[in-house]
Amino acid sequence: MALHFVWFRGDEYSRAVKVFGLPDFIHMGWDRRARREIMPGDTVLFARGEHDQPYAERNFNDIRD
């Protein structure tokens, strides 16, 4: 079972870590790749948006400079 953070950018990240611990995966956005990496039993936390939001048609970059 893995912990996924989606859309986390700033201060909300440190608040979520205090409550849930360090994530196993950080997804820059909700895209097809993020959905493929989520397995049954995983926990997914969204910094913004609803749990059933549509995913982006294009994948987000993995690394931010």
C-alpha distances in whole Angstrom, upper triangle without the diagonal:
4,7,10,14,16,20,20,23,25,25,22,20,21,21,17,17,19,17,13,13,13,11,9,11,15,16,20,20,19,20,19,18,15,15,14,11,9,8,8,6,5,7,11,14,17,20,22,23,21,18,20,22,23,22,24,26,26,23,23,24,21,23,26,29
4,6,10,13,17,16,20,21,22,19,16,18,18,15,14,16,15,11,11,10,8,6,8,11,13,17,17,16,18,17,15,12,13,13,10,8,8,9,8,5,6,8,11,14,17,20,20,20,17,19,20,21,20,22,24,24,21,20,21,18,20,22,25
4,7,10,14,13,16,18,18,15,13,15,15,11,11,13,12,8,9,8,5,5,6,9,11,14,15,15,16,17,15,12,13,14,11,9,10,11,10,6,5,6,8,11,13,16,17,17,14,17,18,20,18,20,23,23,20,19,19,17,18,20,23
4,6,10,10,14,16,17,14,12,14,15,11,11,15,14,10,11,9,6,6,5,6,7,11,11,11,13,14,12,9,10,12,9,8,10,12,11,8,6,5,6,9,11,13,15,15,12,15,16,17,15,17,20,19,16,15,16,14,16,17,21
4,7,6,10,12,13,10,8,11,12,9,10,13,13,10,11,9,6,8,6,5,6,8,9,10,13,15,13,10,12,14,12,11,14,16,15,11,9,6,5,6,7,10,12,13,12,15,15,16,15,16,19,18,16,14,15,13,14,15,18
4,6,9,12,14,11,10,13,14,11,13,16,15,14,14,13,10,11,9,6,5,6,6,6,10,12,12,8,10,13,12,11,15,17,16,13,11,7,6,5,6,8,10,11,10,13,12,13,11,12,16,15,13,11,13,12,14,14,18
4,6,10,12,10,9,13,14,12,14,17,17,16,16,15,13,14,11,8,6,5,5,7,11,14,14,11,13,16,15,15,19,20,20,17,14,11,9,6,5,6,9,11,12,14,12,13,12,12,16,15,13,10,12,12,13,12,16
4,6,8,6,6,9,10,9,11,14,14,14,14,12,11,13,11,8,8,7,8,11,14,17,16,13,16,19,17,17,20,22,21,17,15,12,9,7,5,8,11,14,14,17,15,17,16,16,19,18,16,13,14,13,13,12,15
4,7,7,7,10,12,11,13,15,17,16,16,14,13,16,14,10,10,8,10,13,16,19,18,16,19,21,20,20,23,25,25,21,18,15,13,11,8,10,14,17,18,20,18,19,18,17,20,19,17,13,14,13,12,10,13
4,6,6,8,9,11,12,14,15,16,16,14,14,17,16,12,13,12,14,17,20,23,22,19,22,25,23,23,26,28,26,23,20,17,14,13,10,12,16,19,20,23,21,23,21,21,24,23,21,17,17,16,15,13,14
4,5,6,7,9,10,11,13,14,14,14,15,18,17,14,16,15,16,19,22,25,25,22,24,27,25,24,27,28,27,23,20,18,14,14,10,13,16,19,20,23,22,24,23,24,27,26,24,21,20,19,18,16,18
4,6,5,6,9,10,11,12,13,13,13,16,15,13,14,13,15,17,20,23,22,19,21,24,22,21,24,25,23,20,17,14,11,10,7,10,13,16,17,20,19,22,21,22,25,24,22,19,20,19,18,17,19
4,5,5,6,9,10,10,10,9,10,13,12,10,12,12,14,16,19,22,21,17,20,22,20,19,22,23,22,18,15,13,10,10,8,12,15,17,17,21,20,22,21,21,25,24,21,18,18,16,16,15,17
4,5,5,6,9,10,9,9,11,14,15,13,15,16,18,20,23,25,24,21,23,25,23,22,24,26,23,20,17,16,13,14,11,15,18,20,20,24,23,26,24,25,28,27,25,22,21,19,19,18,19
4,5,5,7,9,9,11,12,16,16,15,17,17,19,20,23,26,25,22,24,26,24,22,24,25,23,20,16,15,12,13,10,14,17,18,19,22,22,25,24,26,29,28,26,23,24,22,21,20,22
4,5,5,6,7,8,9,13,13,12,14,15,16,17,21,23,22,19,20,23,20,19,21,21,19,16,13,12,9,10,9,12,15,16,16,20,20,23,22,23,27,26,24,21,22,20,20,20,22
4,5,5,4,5,7,11,12,12,15,16,18,19,22,24,23,19,21,23,20,19,21,22,19,16,13,13,11,13,12,16,19,20,19,22,23,25,24,25,28,28,25,22,22,20,20,20,22
4,6,6,8,11,15,16,16,18,20,21,22,26,28,26,23,25,27,24,22,24,24,21,18,16,16,13,15,14,18,21,21,21,25,25,28,27,28,32,31,28,26,26,23,23,23,25
4,6,9,11,14,16,16,18,20,21,22,25,27,26,22,23,25,22,20,22,22,19,16,13,14,11,14,13,17,19,19,18,22,23,26,26,28,31,31,28,26,26,24,25,24,27
4,7,8,11,13,13,16,18,19,19,22,24,23,19,20,22,19,17,18,18,15,13,10,11,9,12,13,16,18,18,17,21,22,24,24,26,29,28,26,24,24,22,23,23,26
4,6,9,12,13,16,18,20,20,23,25,23,19,21,22,19,18,19,19,17,14,12,13,12,15,15,18,21,21,20,23,24,26,25,27,30,29,26,24,24,21,21,22,24
4,7,9,10,13,16,18,19,21,23,20,17,19,20,17,16,18,19,17,14,12,12,12,14,14,18,21,21,20,23,24,25,24,25,28,26,23,21,21,17,18,19,21
4,5,7,10,13,15,15,18,19,17,13,16,17,13,13,14,16,14,11,10,9,9,12,13,16,18,19,17,20,21,22,20,22,24,23,20,18,18,15,16,17,20
4,7,10,13,15,16,17,18,15,12,14,15,11,11,12,15,13,10,10,10,12,14,15,19,20,21,18,21,21,22,20,21,24,22,19,18,17,14,15,17,20
4,6,10,12,12,13,14,12,9,12,12,9,9,12,15,14,11,10,9,10,12,14,16,18,19,17,19,19,19,17,18,20,19,15,14,14,10,12,14,18
4,6,9,10,12,14,12,9,12,13,11,11,15,17,17,13,12,10,10,10,11,14,16,17,16,18,17,18,15,16,18,17,14,11,11,9,10,11,15
4,5,7,8,11,9,6,10,12,10,11,14,17,18,14,13,10,10,10,11,12,14,15,14,16,15,15,12,12,15,13,10,8,9,7,10,11,15
4,7,9,12,11,9,12,14,13,14,18,21,21,17,16,13,12,11,10,12,13,16,15,17,15,15,12,11,14,12,9,6,7,7,8,9,12
4,6,10,10,8,10,13,13,13,17,20,20,17,16,12,12,9,10,10,11,13,13,14,11,11,8,8,11,10,8,6,9,9,12,12,16
4,7,8,6,7,11,11,11,15,17,18,15,14,11,11,9,11,10,10,11,10,10,8,8,5,6,9,10,8,8,11,12,15,15,19
4,5,5,6,9,10,11,15,17,19,16,16,13,14,12,14,14,13,14,13,12,10,9,5,5,7,7,5,7,10,11,15,16,20
4,5,5,6,9,10,13,16,18,16,17,14,16,15,18,17,16,16,14,13,12,10,7,7,7,8,7,9,12,13,16,18,22
4,5,5,6,9,12,15,18,15,16,14,16,15,18,18,18,18,16,16,15,13,10,10,10,9,7,9,10,10,14,16,20
4,5,5,7,10,13,15,12,12,10,12,12,14,15,15,15,13,14,13,12,9,10,12,11,9,9,11,10,14,16,20
4,5,5,9,11,13,11,12,10,13,13,16,16,15,14,12,12,12,11,8,11,12,12,11,12,15,14,18,20,23
4,6,8,11,14,12,14,12,15,16,19,20,19,18,15,15,15,14,11,13,13,14,12,13,15,14,18,21,24
4,6,10,12,10,11,11,14,15,18,19,19,19,16,16,17,16,13,15,16,16,13,14,15,13,16,19,23
4,7,9,6,8,8,12,13,17,18,17,16,13,14,15,15,13,16,17,17,15,16,17,16,19,21,25
4,6,6,9,10,14,16,19,21,20,19,15,16,18,18,16,19,20,21,18,19,21,19,22,25,28
4,6,9,11,14,17,21,22,21,19,15,16,18,19,18,21,23,23,22,23,24,22,26,28,32
4,7,10,13,16,20,21,21,19,15,17,19,20,20,23,25,26,23,24,25,23,26,28,32
4,7,10,13,16,18,18,17,13,15,17,19,18,20,23,23,21,21,22,20,22,24,28
4,7,10,13,15,16,14,11,14,16,18,17,20,22,23,21,20,22,19,22,23,27
4,7,10,12,12,11,8,11,13,15,14,16,19,20,18,17,19,17,19,21,24
4,7,9,10,10,8,12,12,15,14,17,20,20,18,17,19,17,19,20,23
4,5,7,7,7,10,10,13,12,14,18,18,17,15,17,17,18,18,22
4,7,9,10,13,12,15,14,16,19,19,18,16,17,17,18,17,20
4,7,9,12,10,13,13,14,18,18,17,16,18,18,19,18,22
4,7,8,7,10,11,13,16,18,17,16,19,20,22,21,24
4,5,5,9,11,14,17,19,19,18,21,22,24,24,27
4,6,9,10,14,17,19,18,18,21,21,23,24,27
4,6,9,12,15,18,18,18,22,22,25,25,29
4,6,9,12,15,15,16,19,20,23,23,27
4,7,9,12,13,14,18,19,22,23,26
4,6,9,9,11,14,16,19,20,23
4,5,7,8,12,14,17,18,21
4,7,10,13,15,18,19,23
4,7,10,12,15,16,19
4,7,9,12,14,17
4,6,9,10,13
4,6,7,10
4,7,10
4,7
4
